[in-house]
Amino acid sequence: MSAYGSFPGARPRRLRTTPAVRRMVAETRLHPADLILPAFVREGVSEPVPISAMPGVVQHTRDTLRKAAVEAREAGVAGIMLFGVPEEAKKDAQGTAGTDPDGILQVAIRDVRAEVGDDLVIMSDLCLDEYTDHGHCGVLDADGRVDNDATLERYAEMAQVQADAGVHMVGPSGMMDGQVGVIRDALDTIGKEDVSILAYTAKYSSAFYGPFREAVGSSLQGDRKTYQQDPANVRESLRELALDLDEGADIVMVKPAGPYLDVLAKIAESVDVPVAAYQISGEYAMIEAAAEKGWIDRDKAVLETLTGIKRAGADMILTYWATEVARTLR
């Protein structure tokens, strides 16, 4: 008996005493197969083009993209999400390059599929923003607003050409009403029932997308607040979730990840399909920039943020550190 009363019998610190003990009782574990690598491929370049706002990330050539896919596969990464960056002269109001069978994204899908086959899940961004001269995720009406239903017709075409190129999974990211159902019908119509849909269920209008605009050479004029979600809303995400599931989504996703862990947790608790989260360009850039300044420990911060996303309920995480972290985990 201490002069200050009984010492505690319950001591949670006992399970924190050594790295081995902490590892044994860890409630959340990252695995290479939890990770998906987003990758950009740029048309008409002979060398990779560094993205200044995302140190360590590049716009790939076709050849370096194939190499990146092989490295991801060898590290145990689950999948690769491909974004095409067309030549500026090929952008137009309809985003025609996005549905050209010989457009840069479709060519890249064929390249990666030929390189890694079914060993890596090949995913494709299904959106028009990279290909339109106005930078919006759909076609515009006479008043300059994104025309939801006209855009759906373009998405149906995109889904079909991407499926014909050999993609395993499409990722419609434009936040158009009804996009999952239209894409599902378009794929089934051409006998591509096995191509799955990663639905961007809760994609918020975020300040953290800034570096991504450089990564895809965006021509955006204005903003996307009329179709991406308001950061203030949570119930709206659950409504979007119900619609996507009803329309046939195979996987649902929250984007960005870090600022919306509460939304991620609510969605993960509500569904019986896999849940993804996208750790986006701004999240990446902040850590890299702070680490460059010496303000944080980069490697520890990377693992901590990814663990937090996994702990909140993500079954898979899109992150630009996917290959690097997978190697570390192995």
Buried (B, 14 or more C-beta within 10 A) or exposed (E): EEEEEEEEEEEEEEEEEEEEEEEEEEEEEBEBBBBBBBBBBBBEBEEBBEBEBBBEBBBBBBEBBBEBBBBBBBBBBBBBBBBBBBEEEBBEEBBBBBBBEEBBBBBBBBBBBEBBEEEBBBBBBBBBBBBBBBBBBBBBEEEEEBBBEBBBBBBBBBBBBBBBBBBBBBBBBBBBBBBBBBBBEBBEEEEBEEBBBBBBBBBBBBEBBBBBBBBBBBBBEEEBEEBBBEBEBBEBBBEBBEBBBEBBBBBBBBBBBBBBBEBBBBBBEBBEBBBBBBBBBBBBBBBBBBBEEEEBEBBEBBBEBBBBBBBBBBBBBBBBBBBBBBBBBE
